[in-house]
Amino acid sequence: MATSHLPQFWLPANCRLQLSRSPMLARPVHRQQHCFGVPVLPFCVRPEKGLRMRLRAFCLGTALALMLGVFSLNSVVAGEGDTPKGEFTSTHKQARIIKPLHDGKPIALHTYCLDKDGNILACVGGDNVEAVMNADGTQQIKTIPAPKLIQVYSPDGELKKEIELTFAPTAINLTSDGTIFVAGHGKVAKVSSDGKVLSTADSPHIGDMATFKERVEAGARKQVEEFTQQFRDQIKRIDERIAKLKEKPEAEITDKDRKRLETYEEQKALYEEQLKSQESMYKDMFAGDQMLDSKLGITALAVTSKDIFVCCNAIEGYGYEVWRMNHEFSEPKKVVAELGGCCGQCDIQANEEHLILAENTKFKVGLLDRDGNRVFDFGKGDRKAVDGFGSCCNPMNVRCCNNGDILTAESSIGTIKRFNDKGKLLGVVGKAKIGGGCKHVALGFDEQRNRYYMMNVDKSHICVLVPNAEAPETTPEEVLAKAAREGLGKKLVGEWSLNGKRKADAKPAASGLGALIGGLLGGDGGEAAVSDDPYGSSYLHFHEDGKLSMSGGMFEGGDNGWEAVSQDGNTLIVSQLQDQIQYYDYKIEFVNDDEATITLMFNESVLSSNRYKRVKDELAAEEKKEEPAAPEAKAEPAAEQK
């Protein structure tokens, strides 16, 4: 029996919601709001009886839109593992990681930057919302408090200092004299180089808090109206049809007209009921602290000798704005509006000449003056060209160098590239192991030590890339992977299924969008679409060459693979690869040579866990014997020679 660990909770609008464990949706609200550049909701709505018919159509449209997004993504991502066109060779290699700890325990990492001495200033902590398993097997959402800190680490990863803040920091940068500016959750603070908090103020996009809340509420009402307008439009059209029929003289009204009138009235009542339910549902979604917290989000902060630039969520819609103010937090001015950003990500940096934007939805880097006027931009979406940006939305983050060069970081792919101030590619630095997904991948450069850094937000650590000449021939991670590949990895190779047969007796569950669409259309995939275990597979084949084949679950089909990571006793950890990019991990616990518990995980979160049996050759042979023999073809009479 499949075991699902998707947390559930209840809203007053008679809708049960499931929190997604997708890498694109699993981050906090201010980090994940979009998918393929369009707004998404981080849960799946399972409506009660009165809403199902209309929401089926709504979900079908969403599914089709996602299909287009997936196809678009595949057209960009496929082949990312291929050697790009160009003469550049990576100059750096990931050698180790730096993982923030507080009191000896891991703490959430939000972003970081480097000071002039190469120290790492990490923004960590803050309250975290988690799904907690109760003793009876139910789950509930709990807020887990944690300190809100700037942690200062040496270039070698030694914790030197902690600076306490009154807000969870999500953006940070420094001036040339070492003064720190940090921001998050609607607040900005100025911190001296020795760690003293000098001043704190509201983010410039807030203004008066009471007015800000009113504007957020007005924006939420507008979004509710936009999302429910289709129902009002339909009700209006039905009213017009009813009015047209009632204009007829009584003597001219036929039985067919009366039947139509009755049908229109029923349809109108249904739409009115759905409109009321939808309005209630969306009001719950956009009301209270959830919407306010989202609008208080700050994604990036940049500093020059006289200006601070703050990138924050726009009050209306799903875009971003950039505000400028001075170092004393006065003279606020909005300099960029309607800025796009995929998956809740929008990064900015600045030097004395330009405000620099990572325009991930356009595959460009934009250079603007301090008033927000565009000077020029560079970049293109191209998975093959060495100077192009790949995946669904990149570059995700940028960083300015002292000589004017601009560094770019690509999420999912993990590539760092260096461009000059004119947009010419100077080289490919290297690739960090950050896992797949659209996410924050802050980067840094230590010029003195010639080291590069990139953040893995999923695992809350920072990847350290050193020059190839300094990198060990084999890193500790590579040693562990080799031992796992040559150890339990060999035992894993082969076919595994829930019942030990290559062809399961039961029909495999429909997977992915096919299951969703099948269920919406009333097909066989309906039950699979609402299954409590959408990630589970009924059959897995771990090929010796690293290919992974599977049946059932949302990952069926596609370019899947596996790669050994580590082993401990009878437990093996392998990465699940999609288009040669790691998104998930499998934890394989061998019971014996022919039986194992295989658990699919996203970071430390369990998505699905099942007991599998090895498909043995003799069983496969028996199945082949049971198959009816194909009828022998009758020999055609030879043609007579003339």
matplotlib code that plots the C-alpha trace (Angstrom):
import matplotlib.pyplot as plt

x = [0.0, 1.4, 2.2, 1.7, 3.0, 1.4, 0.1, -3.5, -5.4, -9.0, -10.3, -13.8, -14.8, -15.5, -12.3, -9.5, -6.1, -2.9, 0.4, 2.6, 6.0, 7.0, 10.4, 8.8, 6.2, 7.8, 9.5, 8.0, 5.4, 7.8, 10.1, 7.6, 4.6, 4.9, 5.5, 6.6, 6.0, 2.4, 0.8, 0.3, -1.3, 0.8, -1.9, -4.4, -8.1, -10.4, -13.9, -17.0, -19.9, -21.4, -18.2, -16.8, -18.4, -17.2, -13.8, -13.2, -13.3, -11.2, -8.6, -8.6, -7.7, -5.0, -3.7, -3.6, -1.7, 0.8, 1.2, 2.2, 4.5, 6.0, 6.4, 8.0, 10.3, 11.3, 12.2, 14.6, 15.8, 16.3, 19.9, 21.2, 23.8, 25.2, 28.4, 27.4, 28.7, 31.8, 35.5, 35.1, 36.2, 35.1, 37.8, 36.4, 35.0, 32.8, 35.0, 32.9, 29.9, 29.3, 26.1, 24.9, 24.3, 22.9, 23.6, 24.9, 21.6, 20.9, 19.1, 17.2, 19.4, 17.6, 20.5, 24.1, 26.8, 30.6, 32.4, 35.7, 37.7, 35.9, 33.8, 30.3, 27.3, 24.5, 20.8, 19.3, 16.4, 12.9, 9.7, 9.0, 5.6, 5.8, 3.4, 3.7, 2.6, 0.3, 0.3, -2.9, -1.5, -3.2, -1.2, -1.4, 0.3, 2.5, 4.8, 8.3, 10.1, 13.8, 16.1, 16.5, 20.2, 23.0, 25.7, 29.3, 31.5, 35.1, 36.1, 36.8, 33.3, 34.1, 31.3, 32.7, 29.7, 25.9, 23.9, 20.4, 17.6, 13.9, 12.8, 13.7, 16.4, 15.9, 18.2, 21.6, 24.4, 27.3, 28.9, 32.6, 33.3, 31.7, 28.4, 25.7, 22.2, 19.8, 16.0, 13.1, 9.4, 8.8, 11.8, 15.2, 18.1, 21.5, 24.2, 27.8, 30.8, 31.2, 27.7, 25.7, 22.2, 22.2, 18.7, 15.6, 12.8, 9.8, 10.5, 10.0, 7.1, 5.0, 4.7, 2.0, 1.2, -2.5, -2.7, -0.6, -3.0, -5.9, -4.2, -3.3, -7.0, -8.2, -5.7, -7.0, -10.6, -9.6, -7.9, -11.0, -13.2, -10.8, -10.8, -14.6, -15.5, -16.2, -19.1, -20.6, -20.3, -22.0, -24.8, -25.3, -25.5, -28.1, -30.1, -30.1, -31.4, -34.1, -35.2, -35.4, -37.7, -39.9, -40.3, -42.4, -46.2, -47.7, -49.5, -46.3, -44.3, -44.0, -43.3, -39.8, -39.4, -40.7, -38.2, -35.4, -36.5, -36.5, -33.0, -31.7, -33.1, -31.4, -28.1, -28.3, -28.9, -25.9, -23.6, -24.8, -24.0, -20.6, -19.9, -20.7, -18.5, -15.6, -15.8, -15.7, -12.7, -10.7, -11.4, -10.0, -7.0, -6.3, -7.4, -5.6, -1.9, -1.2, -1.7, -0.1, 3.0, 3.3, 3.2, 5.8, 8.2, 11.6, 13.6, 16.8, 18.7, 21.5, 23.7, 25.9, 27.9, 24.7, 21.7, 19.9, 17.7, 15.0, 13.2, 9.8, 6.5, 4.1, 0.9, -1.3, -0.8, 2.2, 5.0, 7.8, 8.9, 12.3, 12.5, 15.4, 16.3, 19.4, 21.4, 19.3, 16.2, 14.7, 13.7, 12.0, 11.2, 9.8, 12.2, 11.0, 7.4, 5.8, 9.0, 8.5, 9.9, 9.4, 8.6, 8.8, 12.4, 13.6, 17.2, 19.0, 22.5, 24.1, 27.4, 28.2, 26.9, 24.0, 21.1, 21.4, 18.4, 18.3, 15.3, 14.7, 11.4, 13.2, 16.5, 18.2, 20.4, 19.1, 21.2, 19.4, 20.4, 19.6, 16.2, 15.2, 15.8, 17.0, 20.5, 20.9, 20.5, 22.1, 21.3, 19.1, 17.3, 19.4, 20.2, 23.0, 24.9, 27.5, 26.4, 22.7, 20.6, 18.8, 16.0, 12.6, 13.7, 17.2, 19.5, 18.1, 20.8, 23.5, 26.6, 28.8, 32.6, 35.0, 36.3, 32.8, 32.3, 28.9, 28.4, 25.2, 23.8, 21.3, 18.9, 18.4, 21.6, 23.9, 26.1, 28.1, 29.1, 31.2, 30.3, 32.0, 30.2, 29.2, 27.5, 30.3, 30.8, 34.2, 34.0, 32.2, 33.3, 31.8, 28.8, 27.4, 25.4, 22.1, 19.4, 16.5, 13.8, 13.2, 14.7, 17.0, 20.7, 22.6, 26.2, 29.4, 33.0, 36.0, 38.5, 41.4, 41.1, 39.6, 36.6, 33.0, 30.0, 26.4, 23.5, 21.5, 18.3, 16.7, 19.5, 20.2, 23.9, 26.4, 28.5, 32.2, 33.9, 37.7, 40.1, 40.6, 44.2, 43.3, 40.4, 41.0, 41.1, 38.3, 36.0, 34.6, 31.2, 32.7, 34.4, 31.1, 29.3, 31.9, 31.6, 27.8, 27.9, 30.3, 28.5, 24.8, 24.4, 25.2, 22.5, 20.0, 20.5, 17.5, 13.7, 11.6, 7.8, 5.2, 4.2, 7.5, 6.1, 7.2, 3.6, 1.5, -1.9, -3.6, -3.6, -0.9, -2.1, -2.2, 0.5, 1.1, -1.0, -2.5, -4.0, -5.3, -6.9, -8.3, -9.9, -11.4, -12.9, -14.3, -11.8, -10.0, -7.4, -10.0, -9.1, -5.4, -5.8, -7.1, -4.8, -3.2, 0.1, 0.6, 4.4, 4.3, 5.4, 4.3, 7.4, 11.0, 13.9, 17.3, 19.5, 23.2, 24.0, 22.2, 18.9, 15.7, 12.4, 9.2, 5.5, 2.8, 3.2, 3.8, 7.4, 6.4, 8.0, 10.5, 14.3, 14.8, 18.0, 19.6, 23.0, 24.4, 25.1, 26.0, 25.5, 25.3, 24.8, 21.9, 20.7, 21.5, 20.8, 20.5, 19.5, 16.6, 17.5, 15.2, 16.9, 20.2, 19.3, 18.8, 15.3, 14.6, 16.3, 15.5, 16.3, 16.5, 16.5, 17.3, 15.4, 17.3, 18.7, 15.2, 13.1, 13.5, 11.6, 12.1, 11.2, 11.0, 12.3, 12.5, 15.3, 14.3, 10.6, 9.1, 6.8, 6.1, 7.3, 6.6, 7.9, 9.2, 10.2, 12.8, 11.5, 13.5, 14.4, 12.6, 9.4, 9.7, 10.3, 7.1, 5.1, 6.4, 5.3, 1.9, 1.5, -0.5, 1.7, 1.2, -0.5, 1.9, 1.7, 0.6, 3.1, 2.2, 2.3, 5.3, 4.5, 4.6, 7.5, 6.5]
y = [0.0, 3.4, 5.8, 9.5, 12.3, 15.3, 17.5, 18.6, 21.3, 22.8, 26.1, 27.4, 27.5, 23.7, 23.1, 20.7, 21.8, 19.8, 21.5, 20.8, 19.2, 20.2, 21.9, 24.8, 25.3, 24.2, 27.4, 30.1, 32.5, 35.3, 32.9, 30.9, 32.5, 31.7, 28.8, 29.5, 33.2, 32.8, 32.8, 29.5, 28.3, 26.1, 23.5, 21.4, 22.2, 19.2, 20.7, 19.5, 18.2, 21.5, 22.9, 19.9, 20.4, 24.0, 23.5, 20.5, 22.8, 25.3, 22.6, 21.3, 24.7, 24.9, 21.5, 22.4, 25.6, 23.6, 21.2, 24.0, 25.2, 21.7, 21.4, 24.8, 23.8, 20.6, 22.5, 24.6, 22.1, 19.0, 18.4, 20.6, 17.9, 18.3, 20.2, 23.8, 25.3, 27.5, 27.3, 27.9, 25.4, 25.7, 27.3, 26.2, 23.2, 22.7, 21.5, 21.7, 23.4, 25.7, 24.9, 27.4, 26.0, 27.6, 25.9, 23.0, 22.5, 23.4, 26.7, 28.0, 30.0, 32.7, 34.5, 35.8, 38.1, 38.5, 41.4, 42.8, 40.3, 37.3, 36.6, 35.3, 37.1, 34.7, 35.7, 32.9, 31.9, 33.2, 31.4, 28.4, 26.8, 23.0, 20.1, 18.1, 14.5, 13.8, 10.5, 9.4, 9.9, 13.2, 16.3, 19.9, 23.1, 24.6, 27.6, 26.7, 29.7, 30.3, 33.3, 35.9, 36.4, 37.5, 35.0, 35.9, 32.9, 33.0, 32.1, 28.6, 28.2, 29.0, 30.9, 34.1, 36.2, 36.3, 39.6, 39.4, 41.2, 41.9, 40.5, 37.5, 38.7, 37.8, 40.4, 41.8, 43.9, 46.1, 49.4, 49.7, 50.8, 47.6, 49.0, 46.4, 46.9, 44.1, 43.7, 41.3, 41.1, 44.8, 46.1, 47.5, 47.9, 49.5, 47.6, 48.8, 46.7, 45.5, 44.2, 46.9, 47.6, 51.4, 52.0, 50.1, 51.4, 50.2, 49.2, 52.2, 50.5, 50.5, 54.1, 54.5, 50.9, 51.6, 52.8, 49.9, 47.4, 49.1, 49.0, 45.3, 44.6, 46.5, 44.6, 41.3, 42.3, 43.2, 39.8, 38.0, 40.0, 39.1, 35.4, 35.2, 37.5, 34.5, 33.4, 36.9, 37.1, 33.7, 34.7, 37.9, 35.9, 33.6, 36.6, 38.0, 34.7, 34.5, 38.1, 37.4, 34.4, 36.3, 39.1, 36.8, 37.0, 34.3, 32.8, 32.4, 30.6, 27.0, 23.9, 24.0, 27.6, 26.7, 23.9, 26.2, 28.7, 26.1, 25.0, 28.6, 29.1, 26.0, 27.0, 30.5, 29.0, 26.7, 29.6, 31.8, 29.0, 28.5, 32.2, 32.5, 29.5, 30.8, 34.2, 32.7, 30.5, 33.3, 35.7, 33.1, 32.7, 36.5, 37.6, 38.0, 37.6, 35.4, 38.2, 40.8, 38.7, 38.1, 41.8, 42.6, 40.3, 41.7, 39.6, 41.7, 44.7, 46.6, 49.4, 52.1, 54.9, 57.0, 54.8, 51.8, 49.9, 47.5, 45.0, 44.1, 42.5, 44.9, 45.6, 44.7, 41.6, 39.3, 41.5, 43.4, 46.9, 48.5, 51.5, 53.8, 55.7, 57.1, 55.6, 57.2, 55.6, 58.8, 60.2, 57.0, 56.8, 54.0, 53.6, 50.3, 49.0, 46.0, 43.9, 40.3, 37.4, 33.6, 31.5, 34.4, 35.3, 38.7, 39.7, 43.1, 44.4, 47.8, 49.5, 53.2, 53.4, 50.9, 49.2, 45.6, 43.4, 39.6, 39.5, 35.7, 35.7, 37.4, 35.5, 38.8, 41.0, 44.6, 47.6, 50.7, 54.1, 55.1, 56.5, 53.3, 54.2, 51.3, 51.8, 48.4, 44.7, 41.4, 37.7, 35.2, 32.0, 29.2, 25.8, 25.1, 28.4, 29.0, 32.6, 31.7, 31.0, 27.7, 26.1, 27.8, 31.2, 32.5, 34.1, 33.9, 35.9, 38.4, 39.9, 42.8, 42.5, 45.3, 45.6, 46.1, 42.5, 40.9, 37.3, 35.4, 32.3, 29.9, 27.9, 24.2, 24.1, 25.6, 27.4, 30.6, 32.8, 36.0, 38.8, 42.2, 45.5, 45.5, 42.1, 40.0, 36.5, 36.2, 32.7, 29.9, 29.7, 26.4, 24.5, 24.2, 21.2, 22.9, 20.6, 21.3, 23.9, 27.7, 29.2, 31.7, 30.9, 33.8, 33.9, 35.6, 36.1, 36.3, 38.1, 37.7, 33.9, 33.4, 31.5, 31.6, 30.7, 29.7, 29.0, 25.7, 27.0, 23.6, 22.2, 25.5, 25.5, 27.4, 25.7, 26.7, 26.6, 26.8, 26.9, 23.6, 23.5, 23.8, 21.4, 17.9, 15.3, 13.6, 15.4, 13.8, 13.6, 11.9, 9.3, 8.5, 8.3, 5.9, 3.6, 3.6, 3.0, 0.0, -1.3, -1.2, 0.5, -2.9, -4.6, -1.9, -2.5, -4.3, -4.3, -3.7, -3.7, -3.8, -7.4, -8.7, -9.0, -7.0, -6.5, -5.7, -7.4, -4.1, -1.4, 1.1, 4.4, 7.2, 9.7, 13.4, 15.6, 12.6, 11.4, 14.8, 15.4, 11.8, 12.4, 15.7, 14.2, 11.2, 8.7, 5.9, 8.3, 10.0, 8.0, 8.4, 12.1, 12.4, 9.6, 10.2, 9.1, 10.9, 10.3, 6.5, 4.2, 0.6, -0.4, 0.8, -0.3, 1.0, 0.4, -0.3, 2.7, 5.2, 5.2, 5.0, 3.6, 3.6, 3.0, 4.8, 8.1, 11.5, 10.8, 8.1, 8.7, 11.4, 11.4, 10.0, 8.7, 7.8, 8.4, 6.9, 9.4, 7.5, 4.3, 3.4, -0.2, -1.6, 1.9, 3.5, 7.1, 7.8, 11.0, 10.9, 12.8, 14.5, 15.7, 15.1, 17.5, 16.3, 17.1, 14.3, 11.5, 7.8, 6.2, 2.5, 0.3, -3.3, -5.9, -8.6, -9.0, -9.2, -6.9, -3.2, -0.2, 2.6, 6.1, 9.2, 12.3, 16.0, 17.2, 15.7, 15.5, 12.1, 12.1, 8.4, 5.1, 1.6, -1.9, -3.3, -6.8, -7.6, -8.9, -12.1, -13.6, -16.9, -15.0, -13.0, -16.2, -17.8, -14.7, -15.1, -18.7, -17.7, -15.3, -16.9, -17.8, -15.7, -17.5, -18.8, -17.0, -19.1, -19.5, -17.8, -20.1, -19.4, -17.5, -19.5, -18.6, -17.6]
z = [0.0, -1.0, 1.8, 1.2, 3.3, 1.7, 4.5, 4.5, 6.3, 6.1, 5.0, 5.9, 2.2, 2.2, 0.3, 1.4, 0.4, 0.0, 0.4, -2.6, -2.2, -5.7, -5.8, -7.6, -5.0, -1.7, -0.8, 1.4, -0.1, -0.9, -2.7, -4.8, -6.5, -10.2, -12.6, -16.2, -15.5, -14.6, -11.1, -9.4, -6.2, -3.9, -3.3, -5.1, -4.5, -4.0, -4.2, -2.5, -4.6, -5.6, -7.2, -9.1, -12.5, -13.0, -11.4, -13.6, -16.6, -14.7, -13.8, -17.3, -18.6, -16.0, -16.9, -20.6, -19.7, -17.7, -20.6, -22.8, -20.1, -19.7, -23.5, -23.6, -20.7, -22.4, -25.5, -23.5, -20.9, -23.1, -23.7, -20.9, -20.2, -23.7, -24.3, -25.3, -28.5, -27.9, -26.9, -23.2, -20.5, -16.9, -14.8, -11.4, -9.7, -6.6, -3.8, -0.7, 0.9, 3.8, 5.8, 8.4, 11.9, 15.0, 18.4, 16.4, 14.4, 10.8, 10.3, 7.2, 4.8, 2.8, 1.0, 1.6, 0.3, 0.8, 2.5, 1.2, 3.3, 1.8, 4.9, 4.2, 5.6, 5.7, 6.3, 8.3, 10.5, 11.1, 11.8, 9.6, 8.9, 8.9, 8.6, 11.8, 12.1, 15.1, 17.0, 15.3, 11.8, 11.1, 10.3, 11.3, 10.3, 13.0, 13.2, 14.3, 15.8, 15.1, 15.7, 13.0, 12.3, 10.1, 10.6, 9.6, 8.4, 7.5, 4.0, 5.3, 6.8, 10.5, 12.3, 13.6, 14.7, 14.9, 14.6, 15.9, 13.9, 14.6, 11.2, 9.0, 6.6, 2.9, 1.2, 2.0, 0.6, 1.7, 0.9, 0.2, 3.8, 5.2, 6.3, 6.0, 4.6, 5.2, 4.5, 4.8, 5.6, 5.0, 7.0, 6.1, 8.6, 8.6, 10.5, 11.2, 10.1, 13.7, 13.9, 15.6, 14.3, 13.7, 12.4, 11.2, 9.0, 7.0, 3.4, 1.0, -0.8, 2.4, 3.3, 6.0, 7.2, 7.7, 4.1, 2.9, 4.4, 2.8, -0.6, -0.1, 0.8, -2.2, -4.4, -3.0, -3.7, -7.3, -7.7, -6.4, -8.9, -11.7, -10.8, -10.5, -13.4, -15.7, -13.5, -13.5, -17.3, -17.6, -15.3, -17.4, -20.6, -19.1, -17.9, -21.4, -22.8, -20.1, -20.8, -24.5, -24.0, -21.6, -24.1, -26.2, -25.9, -23.7, -26.7, -28.7, -26.0, -26.9, -24.8, -26.1, -24.9, -21.5, -21.3, -22.3, -19.7, -17.0, -18.0, -18.0, -14.5, -13.3, -15.0, -13.4, -10.0, -10.4, -11.5, -8.7, -6.2, -7.8, -7.8, -4.1, -3.3, -5.5, -4.0, -0.5, -1.4, -3.0, -0.2, 2.3, 0.1, -0.3, 3.2, 6.4, 7.1, 4.0, 1.5, 3.7, 4.3, 0.6, -0.2, 2.5, 0.8, -0.3, -2.8, -3.3, -2.1, -3.9, -2.6, -4.2, -2.5, -2.1, -3.0, -1.7, -4.2, -2.8, -4.9, -3.4, -4.4, -6.1, -4.2, -7.1, -9.2, -9.2, -10.4, -8.7, -8.1, -7.4, -5.0, -4.4, -1.3, 0.4, 3.1, 5.8, 4.5, 3.2, -0.2, -1.4, -5.1, -7.2, -10.2, -11.8, -12.0, -13.5, -13.3, -14.1, -12.1, -12.3, -9.2, -6.8, -7.9, -8.9, -8.2, -8.6, -8.0, -8.6, -9.2, -9.5, -13.1, -13.4, -11.6, -12.9, -13.2, -13.6, -15.9, -15.7, -17.6, -20.6, -20.4, -20.2, -17.9, -17.9, -17.2, -16.1, -14.7, -11.1, -12.2, -13.8, -17.5, -19.5, -20.9, -22.6, -22.0, -23.1, -23.1, -24.8, -24.1, -25.7, -24.1, -26.6, -27.2, -24.5, -24.1, -23.8, -20.7, -20.3, -18.3, -18.0, -16.6, -16.3, -15.3, -11.8, -9.9, -10.8, -9.0, -9.8, -9.8, -8.8, -12.4, -13.9, -15.0, -14.3, -13.0, -13.8, -12.0, -13.6, -11.4, -12.1, -14.3, -11.6, -14.2, -13.3, -16.3, -16.5, -18.8, -19.3, -18.8, -22.5, -22.2, -23.9, -22.5, -21.0, -19.8, -18.0, -14.4, -13.4, -12.3, -8.7, -7.5, -6.6, -7.8, -10.2, -9.9, -10.3, -7.2, -5.5, -6.3, -4.9, -6.0, -4.8, -5.8, -3.6, -5.8, -3.4, -3.2, -6.7, -5.3, -6.4, -4.4, -5.3, -2.9, -2.8, -1.2, -1.0, 1.2, 2.9, 2.1, 0.0, -2.7, -2.9, -6.3, -6.3, -9.3, -11.0, -10.0, -6.3, -6.5, -5.2, -8.0, -6.2, -3.8, -0.6, -2.3, -5.3, -3.0, -1.3, -4.7, -6.1, -3.1, -3.4, -7.1, -6.7, -3.6, -3.1, -6.5, -8.1, -6.0, -7.1, -10.8, -12.2, -12.3, -9.2, -8.9, -6.1, -6.8, -8.2, -11.7, -14.7, -15.8, -12.7, -12.5, -11.8, -14.3, -13.4, -12.1, -14.6, -14.1, -14.3, -16.4, -18.2, -15.0, -14.2, -17.6, -17.6, -14.3, -15.3, -18.4, -16.5, -17.8, -16.0, -14.6, -12.4, -9.3, -10.0, -10.3, -6.7, -5.4, -2.1, -3.7, -7.0, -6.8, -6.3, -9.2, -9.6, -11.5, -11.5, -13.7, -12.6, -15.7, -15.3, -17.6, -15.2, -17.1, -15.0, -16.4, -14.5, -14.7, -12.7, -10.9, -12.2, -13.4, -15.9, -19.2, -20.0, -19.8, -16.3, -14.8, -11.5, -9.9, -6.7, -3.9, -0.7, 1.2, 4.9, 6.0, 3.9, 3.0, -0.4, -1.5, -5.2, -7.0, -9.4, -12.5, -15.0, -18.2, -16.4, -13.5, -10.0, -8.5, -6.0, -4.1, -3.6, -0.3, -0.8, 2.3, 1.4, 3.4, 1.4, -2.1, -3.6, -1.5, -0.5, 0.7, -1.8, -0.5, -2.8, -1.0, -1.7, 0.6, 3.9, 3.1, 2.3, -0.7, -1.2, 0.3, -1.0, -0.5, -3.8, -5.0, -7.5, -10.9, -11.3, -14.7, -13.9, -13.1, -16.3, -18.2, -16.7, -17.7, -21.2, -21.3, -20.1, -23.0, -25.9, -28.9, -31.9, -34.8, -37.4, -40.7, -43.6, -46.3, -49.5, -52.5, -54.7, -57.8, -61.0, -63.2, -66.6]

ax = plt.figure().add_subplot(projection="3d")
ax.plot(x, y, z, "-o")
ax.set_aspect("equal")
plt.show()
